[in-house]
Structure formats: structure tokens, C-alpha cells
Amino acid sequence: MRLVTRIAVNTSCGLALLALAACGSGASGPFGDLSGPEVANKALATTKKAQSLRLSVDMTTKDGPLKADFSTSTSGECTGTLAKGAEGSIEIIKTGDTVYAKYDEALLRTEGKGEPKEEVDATVEMLAGRWMALEASDPDVKDMTEFCDLKGFLKDFEANDTEARKAGRTEIGGKPALRLTEKDGKETFTLLVATEGAPYLLQIASEGGKEPMTMTLSDFDKPVVAKKPAAKDIIDLEQ
């Protein structure tokens, strides 16, 4: 599922859009006389210090719609769901060196296209709605748990010289925020930065490009509870 990586890294300049810098005068407001680039850099620096957070993504890709919702920590503990439109979804729990994955029937049938119906039906009967225990170090497993690598994700939050401008106050999830915007050709990027408490990045969005995306960040530094599923709900793949 390398498609997931594009959400955080390669989509519409990816997290380069977080590199908001340049113009934007320091009009008075929650950040005083800080310019757009200065607010963005402050938000980037603050967000990179988070030990855990919740990441929700809603994206349109060339392969169709994709949604992700993960709570993840720098220690590697992680829980979340990936949904590929009508193709189905997968739930993930990562704790220690083990990843527990649970596919729904739709995704199992999607991935089984082209295989004999009897084999697909048998796979669905065996796996749908049940947890599989997988090694976190397996390359294929790493592909589906890229959002569980919070340290790697936050490394991409770098600031460079572009053109971020203050675009007024707004609110997200009941929290006041400052909007920063930047255009790159036909594409418009928007950052929402918290104006109360720590100046975290609360949302990153792009529109007007080939793969519009909205990424919402929340629950900063809240503990991630990643518990092993009940034994009765885990299928033994070695049977």
C-alpha cells in the first residue's frame, strides 16, 4: 500500500507544502507581527516535537478515493484504519514488533480479483473480520504501516522559501486557528495553525491539483493505546 506514502510525502508537492515561507506581512492577530513564513516555521517546529498524534487523511488519487485515520507515536505504537473507497478497508494495530491486521470482506475480494472464485471465497471465509499477526519488519507489512512511523513522518516537516500568506482566522474542531495559504500554479495549499495553546499544525490541504487532499492533525501527545486483540479473534496462519 505505498499509495499511503503519497499522502504524506509525494502528493501535490507533499509535505513540501509545509515549507511555507516568504512574503506575507505581519498583520496584527494571534501571532502578532510574525509573517506568514514565520508562523509556518513556528508551527512546523512545534509539531515536530510531538511524541504522538492523530492523523486523518481524505484524498482523491488516480486510483480512487483514499481515507486514513491513525493514532501513532514516536515509540512505534499505532492504531488505525485505511479505506480505499468501495474497494474496502483494513484495520491495523501495531504494538512492539507485531502488526495485527484485519481486512474486511470487500478488500479481500478486491485483492483476490483474477483468482478462482472458490479460492477467494475460502480466503474471505477464513480472514474476513479476523486479525492476522504479522512481523512488523516484513517489507510488505511496512508498506501498510507507514503512518505508524511517526518519526519518519515528522522528518518531512521541513521549511523552505516559498510564499505563505496570512489569510484570516478560522476554526477547526472547535479550536481557533490562523489560515495560511499559498498558490502553486493551479493548486492552492492551505495550512491551519492553532492560535490557542501550542501552535500546532491542525490541518494541511491542497485543492486544484490532480490529487486533492485534506490532512487533519489532532490529539497531540495523547497516549496511543495499542493493545493486542483477544486471542480468540486472531487467526493462526500457520495452521
C-alpha positions in Angstrom: 0.0 0.0 0.0 2.6 2.5 -1.0 -0.3 4.7 -2.1 -0.4 5.8 1.5 3.0 7.3 1.3 1.9 9.7 -1.3 -0.5 11.3 1.1 2.3 12.4 3.4 5.3 12.8 1.1 4.5 12.9 -2.7 1.1 14.4 -3.0 1.0 17.8 -4.7 4.5 18.7 -3.6 3.7 16.6 -0.5 5.0 18.0 2.7 7.0 20.5 0.8 3.8 22.5 1.1 4.7 22.6 4.7 7.7 24.5 3.7 5.7 27.7 3.7 7.9 30.8 3.7 8.5 34.1 2.1 6.1 37.0 1.8 3.0 37.6 4.0 3.2 40.7 6.1 2.9 40.6 9.8 -0.6 41.9 10.3 -1.8 42.0 13.9 -3.5 39.0 15.2 -2.9 35.9 17.3 0.8 35.8 16.2 1.4 39.5 16.5 3.7 40.8 13.9 5.0 37.4 12.8 4.9 37.0 9.0 3.2 34.1 7.3 6.5 32.2 6.8 7.5 32.8 10.5 4.1 31.4 11.7 4.5 28.4 9.4 8.1 27.7 10.7 6.9 28.1 14.3 4.1 25.6 13.7 6.5 23.2 12.0 8.9 23.3 14.8 6.2 22.8 17.4 4.6 19.9 15.5 7.9 18.1 15.1 8.2 17.9 18.9 5.0 15.9 19.2 5.6 12.4 20.7 2.2 11.2 19.4 -0.7 12.5 17.3 -3.8 11.5 15.4 -3.6 11.8 11.6 -6.8 11.8 9.4 -6.5 11.9 5.7 -9.1 12.3 2.9 -7.6 12.1 -0.5 -8.6 11.6 -4.1 -5.9 9.7 -6.1 -5.6 8.4 -9.6 -6.6 5.0 -8.1 -9.7 6.4 -6.4 -10.6 7.8 -3.0 -8.5 7.0 0.0 -9.1 7.7 3.6 -6.8 7.0 6.6 -7.2 7.6 10.3 -4.3 6.7 12.6 -3.2 7.4 16.1 0.6 7.0 16.2 3.6 7.6 18.4 7.3 8.1 18.1 7.7 4.8 20.0 6.1 3.0 17.2 2.8 2.1 18.9 -0.1 2.7 16.4 -3.7 2.0 15.6 -5.7 3.0 12.6 -7.8 2.3 9.5 -7.2 2.6 5.8 -10.2 2.7 3.5 -10.0 2.6 -0.3 -13.4 3.7 -1.3 -15.7 0.9 -2.4 -12.7 -1.4 -2.5 -12.8 -2.0 1.2 -10.8 -1.3 4.3 -8.2 -2.7 6.7 -7.7 -2.1 10.4 -4.2 -2.0 11.9 -2.8 -2.3 15.4 1.0 -2.1 15.8 2.5 -2.8 19.2 6.1 -3.8 19.7 7.4 -5.9 16.8 4.0 -7.2 15.8 1.3 -5.8 13.5 -2.2 -7.0 13.7 -4.2 -6.5 10.5 -7.9 -7.1 9.9 -9.3 -7.0 6.4 -13.0 -6.5 5.6 -14.7 -8.8 3.0 -14.7 -6.1 0.3 -11.0 -5.6 0.4 -10.2 -9.3 0.4 -12.4 -9.7 -2.7 -10.8 -6.7 -4.4 -7.3 -8.1 -3.8 -8.5 -11.5 -4.9 -9.7 -10.3 -8.4 -8.5 -12.7 -11.1 -8.2 -15.6 -8.7 -10.6 -18.6 -8.8 -13.9 -17.8 -7.1 -13.5 -20.9 -4.8 -10.2 -19.6 -3.5 -11.4 -16.1 -3.0 -14.5 -17.4 -1.1 -12.3 -19.6 1.1 -10.0 -16.7 1.8 -12.9 -14.5 2.8 -14.4 -17.2 5.0 -11.1 -17.6 6.8 -9.9 -14.0 7.1 -12.7 -11.5 6.9 -13.2 -9.7 10.2 -10.4 -11.6 11.9 -7.0 -10.4 13.0 -3.7 -11.7 11.5 -0.5 -11.4 13.4 2.4 -10.2 11.2 6.0 -9.3 11.7 6.5 -5.6 11.7 9.9 -6.0 9.9 8.3 -7.7 6.9 8.7 -5.3 3.9 5.1 -5.9 2.8 3.9 -5.1 6.3 6.0 -1.9 6.4 4.2 -0.7 3.3 0.8 -0.9 5.1 2.1 0.7 8.3 3.9 3.7 7.0 1.7 6.0 9.1 2.9 4.2 12.2 6.4 5.6 11.6 5.8 9.0 13.2 9.5 9.8 13.5 9.9 9.3 9.7 6.7 11.3 9.0 7.8 14.3 11.1 11.2 14.3 9.4 9.4 15.5 6.3 8.2 18.6 8.1 10.8 21.0 6.7 10.6 24.7 6.0 11.9 26.2 2.8 11.4 29.5 0.9 8.0 29.7 -0.7 5.2 32.1 -0.3 2.8 31.7 2.6 0.4 34.5 3.4 -1.9 35.0 6.4 -5.5 34.6 5.3 -7.5 35.3 8.3 -8.9 33.5 11.3 -10.9 30.3 11.2 -11.9 27.4 13.4 -11.4 23.6 13.2 -12.8 21.0 15.5 -13.9 23.8 17.8 -10.4 25.2 18.0 -9.4 28.7 16.8 -6.8 28.8 14.1 -5.0 31.0 11.7 -5.2 30.2 8.0 -2.1 30.4 5.8 -2.4 30.0 2.0 -0.1 29.6 -0.9 -0.6 29.1 -4.7 1.5 27.0 -7.0 0.1 27.2 -10.5 -3.5 25.9 -10.4 -3.0 24.4 -7.0 -3.8 26.1 -3.7 -2.3 25.0 -0.4 -3.8 25.8 3.0 -2.4 25.4 6.5 -4.4 25.9 9.7 -2.3 26.7 12.7 -3.6 26.6 16.3 -3.9 30.1 17.9 -4.5 28.9 21.4 -2.0 26.8 23.4 0.9 25.4 21.4 0.9 26.5 17.8 0.5 23.0 16.2 -0.4 22.4 12.6 -4.0 21.4 12.7 -4.7 20.9 9.0 -2.9 20.8 5.7 -5.0 20.9 2.5 -4.4 21.1 -1.3 -7.0 21.7 -4.0 -7.0 22.4 -7.7 -4.4 19.8 -8.4 -4.6 16.2 -9.7 -4.8 14.7 -6.2 -6.7 17.0 -3.8 -6.1 16.2 -0.2 -7.1 17.2 3.3 -4.9 16.1 6.2 -6.0 16.8 9.8 -3.8 16.5 12.8 -5.0 16.3 16.4 -4.6 14.6 19.8 -1.0 15.8 20.2 0.9 14.0 22.9 -2.1 11.9 23.9 -1.1 8.3 24.7 -1.7 5.8 21.9 -3.4 2.7 23.3 -2.4 -0.2 21.0 -3.5 -3.5 22.6 -3.1 -7.0 21.2 -6.5 -8.3 20.1 -8.2 -11.1 22.1 -6.6 -14.5 21.2 -10.0 -15.8 20.0 -10.1 -13.1 17.4 -6.6 -13.8 15.9 -6.3 -16.4 13.2 -3.3 -18.8 13.2 -1.9 -18.5 9.7 0.5 -21.5 10.3 -2.4 -23.9 10.8 
